[in-house]
Amino acid sequence: MIELPPPLTVLPPPDVGELFRTHRRPMTQLAYLLTSDSSTADEVVQDAFVKVHTNWGSIKNPVGYLRKAVVNGCHSHHRHRAVVRRSPPPRPEAAALVADEVSDALAKLPYRQRAALALRYFADLPDEEIATALSVRPATVRSLIHRGLGTLRKEIDR
Amino acid sequence: MTMPTSVLEDRLRSHYRAIAQEVHLDEVAFDDLVATGPLLQLSDVGAPARRTWRVATLVVAAAALVAVGLVIATRDSSSSPVTADEPLALGDVPLLVPDWLPSGVELRGASDTTVPELALYRTAVYAMSGGVLTGKLLSVTVTTATFASWRSAGEPTIVAGRDAVDLSSADVAGLAVDNGASGSITLAGRGFTSSELAAVAGRLGSPSTDPTDGPVFDPAPTGLSLVSDEVGLTVSRATELSYEASDLERMVSIGVWSGQANAFEQYLVLAEPGESTKVGGLRAWRSTDSDGVVHLAWELAPGIVVQISGTGVGDSDVERVANGLRRVSDIDWRRLLATVGVEPQKGDSSPPPTTAGIPITAPCTEQRSSPPVTVVVTCP
């Protein structure tokens, strides 16, 4: 039987704790919008904070880095679902009550379009910050939002 | 009348606000999480030892597959990919690590899960005369999973007078159909619309999980022919290594799983559009998904599929990773997993229903803890 080494527990620098207090909720909300699953959102955000903590010394923009980690984490979740499950994403609980058709229409968009719309209309971010979070050019952000809105409009108008 | 953009934007904002209100968080301090773990404990390489969703998805992926006639993968050389030339024990997968990786990426997560035998599946795959790599592909899975277990996985519908659930995504049409006391039938079609798949499903009788009872379709759907019809018990083992750059711009994952002998055909049904290629002389499929992630998958041996996925890296990098894989011993593998705080797990799970051998986990619930990773998938 191989004895596995115990994990090394490291306390975070104080600023990570502050970032956690101020950004955990909005980041979890963003992750929830992108994954439609509260436990996955919670896990993605926790992973993102661990990444921030791990790389704290080299991060110039912790919030931007954190946001990118969340978007990437949700992307990975989305991609795995696509490969492994191919099932329609579960509808968030509130969507069923508030805006069925918007929720249904959003579920049909490719991930990057959904992420761009959430970052614009939920997080109220400018093109440049959305571009950083999605690792694309600002022009691509505008294209993603334009195409996403176009598809949404078609779906809702049906 | 077309909805004005400003109205659509307002609806989106309202929608997002309403959804965001659903998020309820326990009050907890970051320090407390780290101190009391395991949620944010850090491994000895300073990386998160949490990739439980990957474990979970691989658990359920493996649960739908069975190992039949497996052969072992041995290291050929560092300049050519691992090849398959020796028998493996049932449910084994070759333990593969990369000899080469894009610069700057480091091991950040891993999983290794074995799932016990639990249920019977039969998966028949139909393809056009040109073969399985191009054109329409249809996979039909007869499973002992009850139809009731599908009800929450999609929209209810009726197919030829039988209860059904529409499981279609943007890329693949999918259906689950009631098979009475025998359980349920799932269909997944590449190149099919939902209505076309429903028309095909309408021709289904009540196939059993035993191929000797007759073909799923007789005759085969128009333009298609049967290319494989496999039966097996659930299994098996799945591994994944995840490498990431510290700035998160580049990621590479290496996944290996064993399943039924036609696992690669099942993979192709669900794969992104792409092109056929070769890896080490073995048939392979290269695709790029809508998010720009490059996937290269190949059939290492009957029932063993390897997939390299690359984010922020080029096709050539993914190919180089694929061509630089080598097999390691169980001891070396455990040492590697230990660096990210993971140890091989025996899954204690029941198999979820499947489409095309690939399970849909919506009816299932998961329990998680980490590290070391523990995942329990519970299905009705």
Interface residues (C-beta under 8 A of the other chain):
Chain A: I2 L4 P5 P7 L8 T9 V10 L11 P12 V16 G17 F20 R21 R24 R25 T28 Q29 Y32 L33 S38 S39 T40 A41 D42 E43 Q46 D47 F49 V50 K51 H53 T54 N55 S58 Y65 K68 A69 N72 H75 S76 H77 H78 R79 H80 R81 A82 V83 V84 R85 R86 S87 P88 P90 P92 E93 A94 A95 L97 V98 A99 V102 S103 L106 K108 P110 Y111 R112 L117 A118 Y121 F122 S135 L149 L152 R153 I156 D157
Chain B: T2 M3 T5 L8 E9 R11 L12 R13 S14 H15 Y16 R17 A18 I19 A20 Q21 E22 V23 L25 A29 F30 D31 L33 V34 A35 G37 L39 L40 Q41 L42 S43 D44 G46 A47 P48 A49 R50 T52 W53 R54 T57 L58 V60 A61 A153 G154 E155 L167 S168 S169 A170 D171 V172 G174 A188 S246 D247 L248 E249 M251 L270 A271 D289 S290 D291 V293 H295 Q307 S309 T311 G312 I331 R334 R335 A338 G341 E343 T355 I358 P359 I360 T361 A362 E366 R368 P371 P372
